[in-house]
Amino acid sequence: MNIPNYEKCVKYALQMKGIEGDHFVDTDLRVYERSTANPQTLPALLKKDGIVIPEVKVSLFNKVLPGTTATVVISADEATGTVELFNPITRVIRPFLLEEFAKAWVDAGGACTTAFPRDSKTYNPKLIDLRHVTLPDSLSELREAIAENAHDMWATERQSEGWTYGPKRDDARLETPDMVPYAQLEDSERQYDRLMADDTLKLLVALGYKIERGDRNL
């Protein structure tokens, strides 16, 4: 990832885990690059011995400085609503409110690298490389339509299981704050559906298909 201080964070995270090497390519870890922020998964992710390196606004660490930087999530506590982050500029670890960190993450674009130990029982998907595919602006409306439809499909399926709206996720009560129209979702949640739509359209282009708008038959 081309993020300021990214390599410093990788080196620190590997040392913290006691893993030899200064770069992920020196290790046997499963490494993923993501473009959507999801702070709610951090506690479970860290319990799986994962490494989390998100891009955040530098202002999270220093209110007067602009730009973005990589950071390392050291811990995340749902009960207290706090996270501990490594600051690669000062090399200091300090706590932040989860809500404050989440905003700095989303405002920076939501990029994040995660890495996990190898697991022989876990399926290792082989994705088609879509990094070379650039979608024209003319497909932005189609992307949003696909993303919105994906959310509606998810909501319909969840409602068939008894899920309804609630101010916070409660699995026991089958309630979730995401049971709202697509336009009312938090932008970080819409990004999941947009990413799926983007990858679907890019896959069609990569496989040689042309996307043209014809008569609307809805």
ABEGO torsion letter per residue (X at the ends): XBBBGAAAAAAAAAAAAGBBEABAAABABBBBBBABBBAAAAAAAAAAGBBBBBBBBAAAABAABBEBBBBBBABBBAAAGBBBBBBAAAGBBBBBBAAAAAAAAAAAGGBBBBBBBBBAABBBBBBBBAAABBBBAAAAAAAAAAAAAAAAAAAAAAAAAGBBBBABBBAAAGBBAABBBAAABBAAAAAAAAAAAAAAAAAAAAAGBBBBBBBBAX
